[in-house]
Structure formats: C-alpha cells, structure tokens
C-alpha cells in the first residue's frame, strides 16, 4: 500500500515480561514468558472521498505460548457513528506481523457535505499469556464528497422506427458497487443544430440506474447530444456528463423477385451477347413499398442502375459480356430514410452446348488405307460461326482437327499408317474453346483391320487317317499372328469337315480326314480367321494315299533247298 512506509512511526509501545514472576506466596510459581512489541499503525492516505476504500496496516511482534491468546481489531468511526469493525485472533509467532484490513466508505455511513467531515480509524490489540498486555492507536482522517461516473449500460445506437431503451448507471469512480441511488437527474437531448428535442428529469433507482425510451418522436436519423446533470448531494459532487447517441436510418428488405439461374456466354468474337433480366423489390419492415431508392447492380464485368417500375420493384437487363463461369450480381439499394442494404444473386454462365451424332457408332478401315467418318454436330445457339473440333485416338496413335459448322453433316478422313495397332480405337471428340462444350458422350469406335499372308504346306494325307500340314501366317507388317481359327473344307463342300479354334499358327497341325473321303486327288481348302484381320482362303490339291499292307512269306524246304 503506497504511503505505508513513508510516514514516521506514530507510536511505539514496547512490553517485555521477565521469564519468571516471583509471587510472594511462599511458593515459586513458574509462568510462561512472552514478548510483545507494537511498532505502528497507518492508513494509505489521510483524505478520502465517499466511495473510496481505506486500507489499514499495523506492524507488531507478538510471541507468546500456545496457551495464551491475542485479539486485534480495526475500526472506523465516521460522523454518523461506528461504521466498520474487523476483529480476529492471531496465533503466536516470533516473526514480525503485518496486519491488514480495508473499508469502503459508503454514503449511508457519512454525510460530508461541501466542507467534509472528520473520521477516526482505530486499531487495538490485546494479548494474554498469564498476564495481559495491550496497545492501540488511532488516526484522524478527512472524508469529502465523492466523484461520480455515468456508465452507459446499453449501446448508444438506435434504429429509426424501432423503440429502444437507453440505460445509464451512475456510480462512484472508485467503486462500481457504490451508486448514486434515488436521486433526481436532469436529462437533455439536442440535435446537431443545438436544438433541444427533450428536457426532462429522471429518478435513479436503488441500483443507480436511469432509463430513457427513445422513439421516432425525438427526431429523424442522425447524431444527438445527450447530457445528464446532477446537483449532487451530501455524499457526492455535482456532475455533468455528455454522450453522443446515433440514430440509424430504418431497416428495410431487398429481395430478388426474378433472375435467371443460368445464362449462356457471349460468342468468342463478342458478336452475340446473351442478356439476363433481373427484378428486385425494396420494402420497409411493415411491407410498404419504397419507391424512391437508388438501386445499383455490379458484376465482375460491368455495372449499372436499375429502373423504378413502381410498387417498390426495380428492373434491369444485364448484357453478359463474359466467358463461361459462375458470376455474382451484387445489388445495392440506397435511400436517405433507410440503411444501405445489399443482396446478391448467382448466375451460372454456360458455354454453347454441342451435340455430336455419328452416322454410325463404329467404323472400320484396313490398316494403311483411308476411311471417311460421317457425323453431325449441332450447336445449342446458332452463332453462325465455326468451331475447331479435335478427334483424338484413345491410344494416342493419331490426333486430327476439323473446322465444324452448325447443323451441317461433316466428313472426317482418317488416313491410317502401317504402325497403327490392330483392333478397336476409341476416338474422343472435344473442343479447346471455353465457349463450347459437348454435353453428350462424344466418341465413336474405329476398328483397324489387318491383312494376313498365308502359306500352307501339306506334309502327308492318308485315307481314313489324318492330314498333317504346316501353316505360316504373317500380318501386313510381316509379324507373326499368334492365335487363329482354321476351317478346313474338301472339294466343293461348303461346310467344313473340321474346325481348329484359337491355335498357334507356327506349329505342325494334324486333322482327321472324313471316313468317306476316298483316296486320290482332292481339293482341300483352308479358311483362316483372326480377330480384326481380313479372312484369308487357300486351296491345295492334295493326294490322299491308301496305305497297303504287304506280307512276305518265306518257306524253308527240308532238304536245305
């Protein structure tokens, strides 16, 4: 506590009791010894205001036995009599003691008036340890009237057309629990032209509160000066506190009556521009139309004003000079009687939709030759412009580009080379322009067909047995074709007498000849098939041999002839 140790010791009382006390009773009675030294008692100040706290401290040494006791007390006596007492016991200790207490000066305990009053702060101590020893001190202080502070309990911002209550608390600047209760205040409200719009008296509550109901009768939106004045009383000084009250314009509602969810983008060259029609409505909180507002729209690519249509509705037509994407249209309504309000609508800007239609779902071409693909691409919007379309093989073996017109049947010539892989190719159709987009699955199948080169040699053919042959099969790139199907016919028959499925082409094959096939010369035809290759035929004249059993009998004569 500031100031405790700065003043000189007011009073110093020392008491030293001998270790034993001889009582003249013909007997020696031993007693306990104790040591007591009261050094000083202080307050932190000598002049206080109502609402302030008096902090007190005493310094002493009190060492006595556990059978002894000590009693101390702090007290404050004001002009109206005893106001405070703080009493307690301390245990024995040889160490220096600092004993503290505090008291807040309450208006019900004093009436200092304009001149102030005297009060006394008291300290007493009594110690008993076989014998009793005590000490005390008092300090004279002055109590004067206190300063007050006015604290707003509610925001000092009100909405026009909405009744609101402003609340203030009048309290001591030293302690918020000490309030200016049941007192009359003067309240005055002036506008920015210093014209008085309200002059009245209010009574504070027992909690030191006052309330003011603010409504539209006090004036239009703007800033106002509110002043609270009090003449004070026996305990508190007069005061005058001013505050600025802001009255905001009334609230309103701005809503989107109609607006497109999506719209198409402009053409790439900007010659065709789509437009969005938007209607909004501006009304007050009572659902009345507001017809004198300024409505502004803004986007990332432009801005403008909306046209008043009456009945609180405003409209505009916005040219969407922009590429595809999601765009915000921010709308702001301004009116002197209302707060600025904003609303936003989201419009998705779409590319021109393309529809791809091949004349047939799949096409085939012999490797190394050309094929013409016929198709139709239709535009959702006829911009009378062409679009570059890419045709990309899913296996990345070729990529072509073609300039396409709206609604006209088109042809695409695909020239295959010898390095194209045999089999189906998925050709995807797309465009690099952000202004166009295919909405359907845009692709077709191109089957690349190979050519087989066949060489067959007959190893043997026996009646009612088997035909053995060797087959060599290469594609048009002289690469071996691994797995094939072989259909074998004889003479002029149209139905094969045997079929070999999914066999390796580079081994010796053996097939059984029909039982009814006679020996002699026959035309044996081979048809070879493989996926994504042209079928190939080869006919050979084959000699079917008859196997003959020859038995040789050797007869031996008895005479050795």
Secondary structure, DSSP 8 states (H G I E B T S, - for coil): -TTTTTS--S--EEEE--S----SSSS-------EEEEEEEEES-SEEETT-EEEEEEEEEEE--TT-EEEEEEEEEETTEEEEEEEEE---EEEEEEEEEEEE--GGG---TTT-EEEEEEEEEEEESSSEEEEEEEEEEEEE-B-EEEEESS-SEEETTS-EEEEEEEEESS-TTSB--S-EEEEEEE-TT--EEEEEEEE--TTSEEEEEE-GGG-SSEEEEEEEEE---SSB--EEEEEEEEEE-B-EEEEEEE--SEEE---TTSSS--EEEEEEEEEETTS-B--S-EEEEEETTEEEE-EEEETTEEEEEEE--S-SEEEEEEEEEEETTEEEEEEEEEEEEE-EEEEEEESSSEEEEETTSEEEEEEEEEESS--S--EEEEEEETTSS-EEEEEE-TT-EEEEEEE--TTS-SEEEEEEEE---TTEEE-S--EEEEEEEB-EEEEEEEEEEBTTSEEEEEEEEEETTS-B--EEEEEEEETT-SS-SEEEEEEETTSEEEEE--TT--SEEEEEEEEEE-TTB--EEEEEEEEEB------------TT--
